[in-house]
Amino acid sequence: MLNSKQKKCIEMLVFGNQTQRQIAASLHVTEATICNWKKNAEFMTEYTSALKNSMREVAAKAFCVEKSLLKARSESVRLMAAKDILDRAGFKPEDNINLNGEAVVLVNDLRE
């Protein structure tokens, strides 16, 4: 079971904008203590869970931003937003297409 300082550390790591050194000072522990906590399986499980929950919360906002880019003035911005949305939805183009028995390789020159 994690103690209150470990729980607070996880909260600060995930939701704060402080360095590990600053977090250690706030919690009145050493940086080495935080490093040791990070080697603990239970600590890392809780940290990973908190991080995933945080990502879920912002994922919808990020999608709305990308969706709004579909209306951007720049054609290349619109294209990249559309491509990224389609890629993430699983609509990736095939690497090879067979036309009349001959393989044609598609080159994606839009990636940066």
Phi and psi restraints in degrees (range 20) as a CNS / XPLOR table:
assign (resid 1 and name C) (resid 2 and name N)
       (resid 2 and name CA) (resid 2 and name C) 1.0 -74.7 20.0 2
assign (resid 2 and name N) (resid 2 and name CA)
       (resid 2 and name C) (resid 3 and name N) 1.0 144.6 20.0 2
assign (resid 2 and name C) (resid 3 and name N)
       (resid 3 and name CA) (resid 3 and name C) 1.0 -85.4 20.0 2
assign (resid 3 and name N) (resid 3 and name CA)
       (resid 3 and name C) (resid 4 and name N) 1.0 174.5 20.0 2
assign (resid 3 and name C) (resid 4 and name N)
       (resid 4 and name CA) (resid 4 and name C) 1.0 -63.7 20.0 2
assign (resid 4 and name N) (resid 4 and name CA)
       (resid 4 and name C) (resid 5 and name N) 1.0 -35.0 20.0 2
assign (resid 4 and name C) (resid 5 and name N)
       (resid 5 and name CA) (resid 5 and name C) 1.0 -68.2 20.0 2
assign (resid 5 and name N) (resid 5 and name CA)
       (resid 5 and name C) (resid 6 and name N) 1.0 -38.6 20.0 2
assign (resid 5 and name C) (resid 6 and name N)
       (resid 6 and name CA) (resid 6 and name C) 1.0 -65.3 20.0 2
assign (resid 6 and name N) (resid 6 and name CA)
       (resid 6 and name C) (resid 7 and name N) 1.0 -42.2 20.0 2
assign (resid 6 and name C) (resid 7 and name N)
       (resid 7 and name CA) (resid 7 and name C) 1.0 -63.2 20.0 2
assign (resid 7 and name N) (resid 7 and name CA)
       (resid 7 and name C) (resid 8 and name N) 1.0 -42.7 20.0 2
assign (resid 7 and name C) (resid 8 and name N)
       (resid 8 and name CA) (resid 8 and name C) 1.0 -65.6 20.0 2
assign (resid 8 and name N) (resid 8 and name CA)
       (resid 8 and name C) (resid 9 and name N) 1.0 -38.3 20.0 2
assign (resid 8 and name C) (resid 9 and name N)
       (resid 9 and name CA) (resid 9 and name C) 1.0 -60.3 20.0 2
assign (resid 9 and name N) (resid 9 and name CA)
       (resid 9 and name C) (resid 10 and name N) 1.0 -46.0 20.0 2
assign (resid 9 and name C) (resid 10 and name N)
       (resid 10 and name CA) (resid 10 and name C) 1.0 -60.5 20.0 2
assign (resid 10 and name N) (resid 10 and name CA)
       (resid 10 and name C) (resid 11 and name N) 1.0 -45.3 20.0 2
assign (resid 10 and name C) (resid 11 and name N)
       (resid 11 and name CA) (resid 11 and name C) 1.0 -59.1 20.0 2
assign (resid 11 and name N) (resid 11 and name CA)
       (resid 11 and name C) (resid 12 and name N) 1.0 -43.4 20.0 2
assign (resid 11 and name C) (resid 12 and name N)
       (resid 12 and name CA) (resid 12 and name C) 1.0 -70.0 20.0 2
assign (resid 12 and name N) (resid 12 and name CA)
       (resid 12 and name C) (resid 13 and name N) 1.0 -36.8 20.0 2
assign (resid 12 and name C) (resid 13 and name N)
       (resid 13 and name CA) (resid 13 and name C) 1.0 -65.5 20.0 2
assign (resid 13 and name N) (resid 13 and name CA)
       (resid 13 and name C) (resid 14 and name N) 1.0 -40.8 20.0 2
assign (resid 13 and name C) (resid 14 and name N)
       (resid 14 and name CA) (resid 14 and name C) 1.0 -82.1 20.0 2
assign (resid 14 and name N) (resid 14 and name CA)
       (resid 14 and name C) (resid 15 and name N) 1.0 -45.9 20.0 2
assign (resid 14 and name C) (resid 15 and name N)
       (resid 15 and name CA) (resid 15 and name C) 1.0 -104.1 20.0 2
assign (resid 15 and name N) (resid 15 and name CA)
       (resid 15 and name C) (resid 16 and name N) 1.0 -11.8 20.0 2
assign (resid 15 and name C) (resid 16 and name N)
       (resid 16 and name CA) (resid 16 and name C) 1.0 -93.0 20.0 2
assign (resid 16 and name N) (resid 16 and name CA)
       (resid 16 and name C) (resid 17 and name N) 1.0 -179.8 20.0 2
assign (resid 16 and name C) (resid 17 and name N)
       (resid 17 and name CA) (resid 17 and name C) 1.0 -128.6 20.0 2
assign (resid 17 and name N) (resid 17 and name CA)
       (resid 17 and name C) (resid 18 and name N) 1.0 31.7 20.0 2
assign (resid 17 and name C) (resid 18 and name N)
       (resid 18 and name CA) (resid 18 and name C) 1.0 -99.3 20.0 2
assign (resid 18 and name N) (resid 18 and name CA)
       (resid 18 and name C) (resid 19 and name N) 1.0 156.5 20.0 2
assign (resid 18 and name C) (resid 19 and name N)
       (resid 19 and name CA) (resid 19 and name C) 1.0 -76.9 20.0 2
assign (resid 19 and name N) (resid 19 and name CA)
       (resid 19 and name C) (resid 20 and name N) 1.0 165.9 20.0 2
assign (resid 19 and name C) (resid 20 and name N)
       (resid 20 and name CA) (resid 20 and name C) 1.0 -60.6 20.0 2
assign (resid 20 and name N) (resid 20 and name CA)
       (resid 20 and name C) (resid 21 and name N) 1.0 -37.6 20.0 2
assign (resid 20 and name C) (resid 21 and name N)
       (resid 21 and name CA) (resid 21 and name C) 1.0 -62.1 20.0 2
assign (resid 21 and name N) (resid 21 and name CA)
       (resid 21 and name C) (resid 22 and name N) 1.0 -43.8 20.0 2
assign (resid 21 and name C) (resid 22 and name N)
       (resid 22 and name CA) (resid 22 and name C) 1.0 -67.0 20.0 2
assign (resid 22 and name N) (resid 22 and name CA)
       (resid 22 and name C) (resid 23 and name N) 1.0 -39.1 20.0 2
assign (resid 22 and name C) (resid 23 and name N)
       (resid 23 and name CA) (resid 23 and name C) 1.0 -63.1 20.0 2
assign (resid 23 and name N) (resid 23 and name CA)
       (resid 23 and name C) (resid 24 and name N) 1.0 -44.6 20.0 2
assign (resid 23 and name C) (resid 24 and name N)
       (resid 24 and name CA) (resid 24 and name C) 1.0 -58.5 20.0 2
assign (resid 24 and name N) (resid 24 and name CA)
       (resid 24 and name C) (resid 25 and name N) 1.0 -43.9 20.0 2
assign (resid 24 and name C) (resid 25 and name N)
       (resid 25 and name CA) (resid 25 and name C) 1.0 -63.6 20.0 2
assign (resid 25 and name N) (resid 25 and name CA)
       (resid 25 and name C) (resid 26 and name N) 1.0 -42.3 20.0 2
assign (resid 25 and name C) (resid 26 and name N)
       (resid 26 and name CA) (resid 26 and name C) 1.0 -62.2 20.0 2
assign (resid 26 and name N) (resid 26 and name CA)
       (resid 26 and name C) (resid 27 and name N) 1.0 -36.4 20.0 2
assign (resid 26 and name C) (resid 27 and name N)
       (resid 27 and name CA) (resid 27 and name C) 1.0 -89.2 20.0 2
assign (resid 27 and name N) (resid 27 and name CA)
       (resid 27 and name C) (resid 28 and name N) 1.0 -4.4 20.0 2
assign (resid 27 and name C) (resid 28 and name N)
       (resid 28 and name CA) (resid 28 and name C) 1.0 60.5 20.0 2
assign (resid 28 and name N) (resid 28 and name CA)
       (resid 28 and name C) (resid 29 and name N) 1.0 43.4 20.0 2
assign (resid 28 and name C) (resid 29 and name N)
       (resid 29 and name CA) (resid 29 and name C) 1.0 -129.7 20.0 2
assign (resid 29 and name N) (resid 29 and name CA)
       (resid 29 and name C) (resid 30 and name N) 1.0 171.0 20.0 2
assign (resid 29 and name C) (resid 30 and name N)
       (resid 30 and name CA) (resid 30 and name C) 1.0 -89.2 20.0 2
assign (resid 30 and name N) (resid 30 and name CA)
       (resid 30 and name C) (resid 31 and name N) 1.0 161.8 20.0 2
assign (resid 30 and name C) (resid 31 and name N)
       (resid 31 and name CA) (resid 31 and name C) 1.0 -61.4 20.0 2
assign (resid 31 and name N) (resid 31 and name CA)
       (resid 31 and name C) (resid 32 and name N) 1.0 -35.2 20.0 2
assign (resid 31 and name C) (resid 32 and name N)
       (resid 32 and name CA) (resid 32 and name C) 1.0 -60.4 20.0 2
assign (resid 32 and name N) (resid 32 and name CA)
       (resid 32 and name C) (resid 33 and name N) 1.0 -35.4 20.0 2
assign (resid 32 and name C) (resid 33 and name N)
       (resid 33 and name CA) (resid 33 and name C) 1.0 -63.1 20.0 2
assign (resid 33 and name N) (resid 33 and name CA)
       (resid 33 and name C) (resid 34 and name N) 1.0 -45.0 20.0 2
assign (resid 33 and name C) (resid 34 and name N)
       (resid 34 and name CA) (resid 34 and name C) 1.0 -63.4 20.0 2
assign (resid 34 and name N) (resid 34 and name CA)
       (resid 34 and name C) (resid 35 and name N) 1.0 -40.6 20.0 2
assign (resid 34 and name C) (resid 35 and name N)
       (resid 35 and name CA) (resid 35 and name C) 1.0 -60.2 20.0 2
assign (resid 35 and name N) (resid 35 and name CA)
       (resid 35 and name C) (resid 36 and name N) 1.0 -41.0 20.0 2
assign (resid 35 and name C) (resid 36 and name N)
       (resid 36 and name CA) (resid 36 and name C) 1.0 -67.0 20.0 2
assign (resid 36 and name N) (resid 36 and name CA)
       (resid 36 and name C) (resid 37 and name N) 1.0 -39.0 20.0 2
assign (resid 36 and name C) (resid 37 and name N)
       (resid 37 and name CA) (resid 37 and name C) 1.0 -59.8 20.0 2
assign (resid 37 and name N) (resid 37 and name CA)
       (resid 37 and name C) (resid 38 and name N) 1.0 -39.4 20.0 2
assign (resid 37 and name C) (resid 38 and name N)
       (resid 38 and name CA) (resid 38 and name C) 1.0 -67.3 20.0 2
assign (resid 38 and name N) (resid 38 and name CA)
       (resid 38 and name C) (resid 39 and name N) 1.0 -14.9 20.0 2
assign (resid 38 and name C) (resid 39 and name N)
       (resid 39 and name CA) (resid 39 and name C) 1.0 -88.5 20.0 2
assign (resid 39 and name N) (resid 39 and name CA)
       (resid 39 and name C) (resid 40 and name N) 1.0 -9.4 20.0 2
assign (resid 39 and name C) (resid 40 and name N)
       (resid 40 and name CA) (resid 40 and name C) 1.0 -85.1 20.0 2
assign (resid 40 and name N) (resid 40 and name CA)
       (resid 40 and name C) (resid 41 and name N) 1.0 127.6 20.0 2
assign (resid 40 and name C) (resid 41 and name N)
       (resid 41 and name CA) (resid 41 and name C) 1.0 -60.6 20.0 2
assign (resid 41 and name N) (resid 41 and name CA)
       (resid 41 and name C) (resid 42 and name N) 1.0 -42.8 20.0 2
assign (resid 41 and name C) (resid 42 and name N)
       (resid 42 and name CA) (resid 42 and name C) 1.0 -64.8 20.0 2
assign (resid 42 and name N) (resid 42 and name CA)
       (resid 42 and name C) (resid 43 and name N) 1.0 -42.1 20.0 2
assign (resid 42 and name C) (resid 43 and name N)
       (resid 43 and name CA) (resid 43 and name C) 1.0 -60.4 20.0 2
assign (resid 43 and name N) (resid 43 and name CA)
       (resid 43 and name C) (resid 44 and name N) 1.0 -47.3 20.0 2
assign (resid 43 and name C) (resid 44 and name N)
       (resid 44 and name CA) (resid 44 and name C) 1.0 -67.7 20.0 2
assign (resid 44 and name N) (resid 44 and name CA)
       (resid 44 and name C) (resid 45 and name N) 1.0 -33.5 20.0 2
assign (resid 44 and name C) (resid 45 and name N)
       (resid 45 and name CA) (resid 45 and name C) 1.0 -63.7 20.0 2
assign (resid 45 and name N) (resid 45 and name CA)
       (resid 45 and name C) (resid 46 and name N) 1.0 -45.9 20.0 2
assign (resid 45 and name C) (resid 46 and name N)
       (resid 46 and name CA) (resid 46 and name C) 1.0 -65.9 20.0 2
assign (resid 46 and name N) (resid 46 and name CA)
       (resid 46 and name C) (resid 47 and name N) 1.0 -40.7 20.0 2
assign (resid 46 and name C) (resid 47 and name N)
       (resid 47 and name CA) (resid 47 and name C) 1.0 -62.6 20.0 2
assign (resid 47 and name N) (resid 47 and name CA)
       (resid 47 and name C) (resid 48 and name N) 1.0 -47.1 20.0 2
assign (resid 47 and name C) (resid 48 and name N)
       (resid 48 and name CA) (resid 48 and name C) 1.0 -62.6 20.0 2
assign (resid 48 and name N) (resid 48 and name CA)
       (resid 48 and name C) (resid 49 and name N) 1.0 -41.3 20.0 2
assign (resid 48 and name C) (resid 49 and name N)
       (resid 49 and name CA) (resid 49 and name C) 1.0 -62.8 20.0 2
assign (resid 49 and name N) (resid 49 and name CA)
       (resid 49 and name C) (resid 50 and name N) 1.0 -44.8 20.0 2
assign (resid 49 and name C) (resid 50 and name N)
       (resid 50 and name CA) (resid 50 and name C) 1.0 -64.2 20.0 2
assign (resid 50 and name N) (resid 50 and name CA)
       (resid 50 and name C) (resid 51 and name N) 1.0 -39.4 20.0 2
assign (resid 50 and name C) (resid 51 and name N)
       (resid 51 and name CA) (resid 51 and name C) 1.0 -64.6 20.0 2
assign (resid 51 and name N) (resid 51 and name CA)
       (resid 51 and name C) (resid 52 and name N) 1.0 -43.4 20.0 2
assign (resid 51 and name C) (resid 52 and name N)
       (resid 52 and name CA) (resid 52 and name C) 1.0 -63.7 20.0 2
assign (resid 52 and name N) (resid 52 and name CA)
       (resid 52 and name C) (resid 53 and name N) 1.0 -42.5 20.0 2
assign (resid 52 and name C) (resid 53 and name N)
       (resid 53 and name CA) (resid 53 and name C) 1.0 -62.1 20.0 2
assign (resid 53 and name N) (resid 53 and name CA)
       (resid 53 and name C) (resid 54 and name N) 1.0 -39.8 20.0 2
assign (resid 53 and name C) (resid 54 and name N)
       (resid 54 and name CA) (resid 54 and name C) 1.0 -63.8 20.0 2
assign (resid 54 and name N) (resid 54 and name CA)
       (resid 54 and name C) (resid 55 and name N) 1.0 -40.9 20.0 2
assign (resid 54 and name C) (resid 55 and name N)
       (resid 55 and name CA) (resid 55 and name C) 1.0 -65.2 20.0 2
assign (resid 55 and name N) (resid 55 and name CA)
       (resid 55 and name C) (resid 56 and name N) 1.0 -39.5 20.0 2
assign (resid 55 and name C) (resid 56 and name N)
       (resid 56 and name CA) (resid 56 and name C) 1.0 -60.5 20.0 2
assign (resid 56 and name N) (resid 56 and name CA)
       (resid 56 and name C) (resid 57 and name N) 1.0 -38.7 20.0 2
assign (resid 56 and name C) (resid 57 and name N)
       (resid 57 and name CA) (resid 57 and name C) 1.0 -65.3 20.0 2
assign (resid 57 and name N) (resid 57 and name CA)
       (resid 57 and name C) (resid 58 and name N) 1.0 -35.7 20.0 2
assign (resid 57 and name C) (resid 58 and name N)
       (resid 58 and name CA) (resid 58 and name C) 1.0 -94.2 20.0 2
assign (resid 58 and name N) (resid 58 and name CA)
       (resid 58 and name C) (resid 59 and name N) 1.0 -11.8 20.0 2
assign (resid 58 and name C) (resid 59 and name N)
       (resid 59 and name CA) (resid 59 and name C) 1.0 -61.4 20.0 2
assign (resid 59 and name N) (resid 59 and name CA)
       (resid 59 and name C) (resid 60 and name N) 1.0 -42.4 20.0 2
assign (resid 59 and name C) (resid 60 and name N)
       (resid 60 and name CA) (resid 60 and name C) 1.0 -63.4 20.0 2
assign (resid 60 and name N) (resid 60 and name CA)
       (resid 60 and name C) (resid 61 and name N) 1.0 -40.6 20.0 2
assign (resid 60 and name C) (resid 61 and name N)
       (resid 61 and name CA) (resid 61 and name C) 1.0 -64.6 20.0 2
assign (resid 61 and name N) (resid 61 and name CA)
       (resid 61 and name C) (resid 62 and name N) 1.0 -41.6 20.0 2
assign (resid 61 and name C) (resid 62 and name N)
       (resid 62 and name CA) (resid 62 and name C) 1.0 -63.7 20.0 2
assign (resid 62 and name N) (resid 62 and name CA)
       (resid 62 and name C) (resid 63 and name N) 1.0 -40.1 20.0 2
assign (resid 62 and name C) (resid 63 and name N)
       (resid 63 and name CA) (resid 63 and name C) 1.0 -64.0 20.0 2
assign (resid 63 and name N) (resid 63 and name CA)
       (resid 63 and name C) (resid 64 and name N) 1.0 -40.7 20.0 2
assign (resid 63 and name C) (resid 64 and name N)
       (resid 64 and name CA) (resid 64 and name C) 1.0 -62.4 20.0 2
assign (resid 64 and name N) (resid 64 and name CA)
       (resid 64 and name C) (resid 65 and name N) 1.0 -38.4 20.0 2
assign (resid 64 and name C) (resid 65 and name N)
       (resid 65 and name CA) (resid 65 and name C) 1.0 -64.0 20.0 2
assign (resid 65 and name N) (resid 65 and name CA)
       (resid 65 and name C) (resid 66 and name N) 1.0 -46.8 20.0 2
assign (resid 65 and name C) (resid 66 and name N)
       (resid 66 and name CA) (resid 66 and name C) 1.0 -64.4 20.0 2
assign (resid 66 and name N) (resid 66 and name CA)
       (resid 66 and name C) (resid 67 and name N) 1.0 -39.3 20.0 2
assign (resid 66 and name C) (resid 67 and name N)
       (resid 67 and name CA) (resid 67 and name C) 1.0 -62.2 20.0 2
assign (resid 67 and name N) (resid 67 and name CA)
       (resid 67 and name C) (resid 68 and name N) 1.0 -37.4 20.0 2
assign (resid 67 and name C) (resid 68 and name N)
       (resid 68 and name CA) (resid 68 and name C) 1.0 -67.2 20.0 2
assign (resid 68 and name N) (resid 68 and name CA)
       (resid 68 and name C) (resid 69 and name N) 1.0 -25.1 20.0 2
assign (resid 68 and name C) (resid 69 and name N)
       (resid 69 and name CA) (resid 69 and name C) 1.0 -68.6 20.0 2
assign (resid 69 and name N) (resid 69 and name CA)
       (resid 69 and name C) (resid 70 and name N) 1.0 -16.4 20.0 2
assign (resid 69 and name C) (resid 70 and name N)
       (resid 70 and name CA) (resid 70 and name C) 1.0 -65.1 20.0 2
assign (resid 70 and name N) (resid 70 and name CA)
       (resid 70 and name C) (resid 71 and name N) 1.0 -15.2 20.0 2
assign (resid 70 and name C) (resid 71 and name N)
       (resid 71 and name CA) (resid 71 and name C) 1.0 -106.8 20.0 2
assign (resid 71 and name N) (resid 71 and name CA)
       (resid 71 and name C) (resid 72 and name N) 1.0 11.9 20.0 2
assign (resid 71 and name C) (resid 72 and name N)
       (resid 72 and name CA) (resid 72 and name C) 1.0 -63.9 20.0 2
assign (resid 72 and name N) (resid 72 and name CA)
       (resid 72 and name C) (resid 73 and name N) 1.0 156.9 20.0 2
assign (resid 72 and name C) (resid 73 and name N)
       (resid 73 and name CA) (resid 73 and name C) 1.0 -68.5 20.0 2
assign (resid 73 and name N) (resid 73 and name CA)
       (resid 73 and name C) (resid 74 and name N) 1.0 -36.6 20.0 2
assign (resid 73 and name C) (resid 74 and name N)
       (resid 74 and name CA) (resid 74 and name C) 1.0 -77.1 20.0 2
assign (resid 74 and name N) (resid 74 and name CA)
       (resid 74 and name C) (resid 75 and name N) 1.0 125.9 20.0 2
assign (resid 74 and name C) (resid 75 and name N)
       (resid 75 and name CA) (resid 75 and name C) 1.0 -62.8 20.0 2
assign (resid 75 and name N) (resid 75 and name CA)
       (resid 75 and name C) (resid 76 and name N) 1.0 -38.0 20.0 2
assign (resid 75 and name C) (resid 76 and name N)
       (resid 76 and name CA) (resid 76 and name C) 1.0 -68.3 20.0 2
assign (resid 76 and name N) (resid 76 and name CA)
       (resid 76 and name C) (resid 77 and name N) 1.0 -35.0 20.0 2
assign (resid 76 and name C) (resid 77 and name N)
       (resid 77 and name CA) (resid 77 and name C) 1.0 -65.9 20.0 2
assign (resid 77 and name N) (resid 77 and name CA)
       (resid 77 and name C) (resid 78 and name N) 1.0 -44.2 20.0 2
assign (resid 77 and name C) (resid 78 and name N)
       (resid 78 and name CA) (resid 78 and name C) 1.0 -60.2 20.0 2
assign (resid 78 and name N) (resid 78 and name CA)
       (resid 78 and name C) (resid 79 and name N) 1.0 -44.9 20.0 2
assign (resid 78 and name C) (resid 79 and name N)
       (resid 79 and name CA) (resid 79 and name C) 1.0 -62.6 20.0 2
assign (resid 79 and name N) (resid 79 and name CA)
       (resid 79 and name C) (resid 80 and name N) 1.0 -46.3 20.0 2
assign (resid 79 and name C) (resid 80 and name N)
       (resid 80 and name CA) (resid 80 and name C) 1.0 -65.4 20.0 2
assign (resid 80 and name N) (resid 80 and name CA)
       (resid 80 and name C) (resid 81 and name N) 1.0 -38.1 20.0 2
assign (resid 80 and name C) (resid 81 and name N)
       (resid 81 and name CA) (resid 81 and name C) 1.0 -64.6 20.0 2
assign (resid 81 and name N) (resid 81 and name CA)
       (resid 81 and name C) (resid 82 and name N) 1.0 -45.7 20.0 2
assign (resid 81 and name C) (resid 82 and name N)
       (resid 82 and name CA) (resid 82 and name C) 1.0 -62.2 20.0 2
assign (resid 82 and name N) (resid 82 and name CA)
       (resid 82 and name C) (resid 83 and name N) 1.0 -44.6 20.0 2
assign (resid 82 and name C) (resid 83 and name N)
       (resid 83 and name CA) (resid 83 and name C) 1.0 -61.5 20.0 2
assign (resid 83 and name N) (resid 83 and name CA)
       (resid 83 and name C) (resid 84 and name N) 1.0 -44.2 20.0 2
assign (resid 83 and name C) (resid 84 and name N)
       (resid 84 and name CA) (resid 84 and name C) 1.0 -64.8 20.0 2
assign (resid 84 and name N) (resid 84 and name CA)
       (resid 84 and name C) (resid 85 and name N) 1.0 -42.9 20.0 2
assign (resid 84 and name C) (resid 85 and name N)
       (resid 85 and name CA) (resid 85 and name C) 1.0 -61.6 20.0 2
assign (resid 85 and name N) (resid 85 and name CA)
       (resid 85 and name C) (resid 86 and name N) 1.0 -45.5 20.0 2
assign (resid 85 and name C) (resid 86 and name N)
       (resid 86 and name CA) (resid 86 and name C) 1.0 -64.3 20.0 2
assign (resid 86 and name N) (resid 86 and name CA)
       (resid 86 and name C) (resid 87 and name N) 1.0 -42.8 20.0 2
assign (resid 86 and name C) (resid 87 and name N)
       (resid 87 and name CA) (resid 87 and name C) 1.0 -58.7 20.0 2
assign (resid 87 and name N) (resid 87 and name CA)
       (resid 87 and name C) (resid 88 and name N) 1.0 -46.6 20.0 2
assign (resid 87 and name C) (resid 88 and name N)
       (resid 88 and name CA) (resid 88 and name C) 1.0 -68.5 20.0 2
assign (resid 88 and name N) (resid 88 and name CA)
       (resid 88 and name C) (resid 89 and name N) 1.0 -25.2 20.0 2
assign (resid 88 and name C) (resid 89 and name N)
       (resid 89 and name CA) (resid 89 and name C) 1.0 -83.7 20.0 2
assign (resid 89 and name N) (resid 89 and name CA)
       (resid 89 and name C) (resid 90 and name N) 1.0 -3.2 20.0 2
assign (resid 89 and name C) (resid 90 and name N)
       (resid 90 and name CA) (resid 90 and name C) 1.0 95.2 20.0 2
assign (resid 90 and name N) (resid 90 and name CA)
       (resid 90 and name C) (resid 91 and name N) 1.0 9.7 20.0 2
assign (resid 90 and name C) (resid 91 and name N)
       (resid 91 and name CA) (resid 91 and name C) 1.0 -96.0 20.0 2
assign (resid 91 and name N) (resid 91 and name CA)
       (resid 91 and name C) (resid 92 and name N) 1.0 55.2 20.0 2
assign (resid 91 and name C) (resid 92 and name N)
       (resid 92 and name CA) (resid 92 and name C) 1.0 -82.4 20.0 2
assign (resid 92 and name N) (resid 92 and name CA)
       (resid 92 and name C) (resid 93 and name N) 1.0 141.4 20.0 2
assign (resid 92 and name C) (resid 93 and name N)
       (resid 93 and name CA) (resid 93 and name C) 1.0 -68.6 20.0 2
assign (resid 93 and name N) (resid 93 and name CA)
       (resid 93 and name C) (resid 94 and name N) 1.0 151.3 20.0 2
assign (resid 93 and name C) (resid 94 and name N)
       (resid 94 and name CA) (resid 94 and name C) 1.0 -67.5 20.0 2
assign (resid 94 and name N) (resid 94 and name CA)
       (resid 94 and name C) (resid 95 and name N) 1.0 143.6 20.0 2
assign (resid 94 and name C) (resid 95 and name N)
       (resid 95 and name CA) (resid 95 and name C) 1.0 -72.4 20.0 2
assign (resid 95 and name N) (resid 95 and name CA)
       (resid 95 and name C) (resid 96 and name N) 1.0 -34.7 20.0 2
assign (resid 95 and name C) (resid 96 and name N)
       (resid 96 and name CA) (resid 96 and name C) 1.0 -128.7 20.0 2
assign (resid 96 and name N) (resid 96 and name CA)
       (resid 96 and name C) (resid 97 and name N) 1.0 136.6 20.0 2
assign (resid 96 and name C) (resid 97 and name N)
       (resid 97 and name CA) (resid 97 and name C) 1.0 -124.3 20.0 2
assign (resid 97 and name N) (resid 97 and name CA)
       (resid 97 and name C) (resid 98 and name N) 1.0 133.9 20.0 2
assign (resid 97 and name C) (resid 98 and name N)
       (resid 98 and name CA) (resid 98 and name C) 1.0 -99.3 20.0 2
assign (resid 98 and name N) (resid 98 and name CA)
       (resid 98 and name C) (resid 99 and name N) 1.0 113.7 20.0 2
assign (resid 98 and name C) (resid 99 and name N)
       (resid 99 and name CA) (resid 99 and name C) 1.0 -112.1 20.0 2
assign (resid 99 and name N) (resid 99 and name CA)
       (resid 99 and name C) (resid 100 and name N) 1.0 115.4 20.0 2
assign (resid 99 and name C) (resid 100 and name N)
       (resid 100 and name CA) (resid 100 and name C) 1.0 51.0 20.0 2
assign (resid 100 and name N) (resid 100 and name CA)
       (resid 100 and name C) (resid 101 and name N) 1.0 41.8 20.0 2
assign (resid 100 and name C) (resid 101 and name N)
       (resid 101 and name CA) (resid 101 and name C) 1.0 84.5 20.0 2
assign (resid 101 and name N) (resid 101 and name CA)
       (resid 101 and name C) (resid 102 and name N) 1.0 -8.1 20.0 2
assign (resid 101 and name C) (resid 102 and name N)
       (resid 102 and name CA) (resid 102 and name C) 1.0 -107.5 20.0 2
assign (resid 102 and name N) (resid 102 and name CA)
       (resid 102 and name C) (resid 103 and name N) 1.0 130.2 20.0 2
assign (resid 102 and name C) (resid 103 and name N)
       (resid 103 and name CA) (resid 103 and name C) 1.0 -77.5 20.0 2
assign (resid 103 and name N) (resid 103 and name CA)
       (resid 103 and name C) (resid 104 and name N) 1.0 135.8 20.0 2
assign (resid 103 and name C) (resid 104 and name N)
       (resid 104 and name CA) (resid 104 and name C) 1.0 -118.5 20.0 2
assign (resid 104 and name N) (resid 104 and name CA)
       (resid 104 and name C) (resid 105 and name N) 1.0 126.4 20.0 2
assign (resid 104 and name C) (resid 105 and name N)
       (resid 105 and name CA) (resid 105 and name C) 1.0 -96.9 20.0 2
assign (resid 105 and name N) (resid 105 and name CA)
       (resid 105 and name C) (resid 106 and name N) 1.0 125.9 20.0 2
assign (resid 105 and name C) (resid 106 and name N)
       (resid 106 and name CA) (resid 106 and name C) 1.0 -87.4 20.0 2
assign (resid 106 and name N) (resid 106 and name CA)
       (resid 106 and name C) (resid 107 and name N) 1.0 134.7 20.0 2
assign (resid 106 and name C) (resid 107 and name N)
       (resid 107 and name CA) (resid 107 and name C) 1.0 -109.2 20.0 2
assign (resid 107 and name N) (resid 107 and name CA)
       (resid 107 and name C) (resid 108 and name N) 1.0 122.9 20.0 2
assign (resid 107 and name C) (resid 108 and name N)
       (resid 108 and name CA) (resid 108 and name C) 1.0 -91.9 20.0 2
assign (resid 108 and name N) (resid 108 and name CA)
       (resid 108 and name C) (resid 109 and name N) 1.0 97.8 20.0 2
assign (resid 108 and name C) (resid 109 and name N)
       (resid 109 and name CA) (resid 109 and name C) 1.0 -95.6 20.0 2
assign (resid 109 and name N) (resid 109 and name CA)
       (resid 109 and name C) (resid 110 and name N) 1.0 12.9 20.0 2
assign (resid 109 and name C) (resid 110 and name N)
       (resid 110 and name CA) (resid 110 and name C) 1.0 -90.9 20.0 2
assign (resid 110 and name N) (resid 110 and name CA)
       (resid 110 and name C) (resid 111 and name N) 1.0 -14.8 20.0 2
assign (resid 110 and name C) (resid 111 and name N)
       (resid 111 and name CA) (resid 111 and name C) 1.0 -72.8 20.0 2
assign (resid 111 and name N) (resid 111 and name CA)
       (resid 111 and name C) (resid 112 and name N) 1.0 143.7 20.0 2
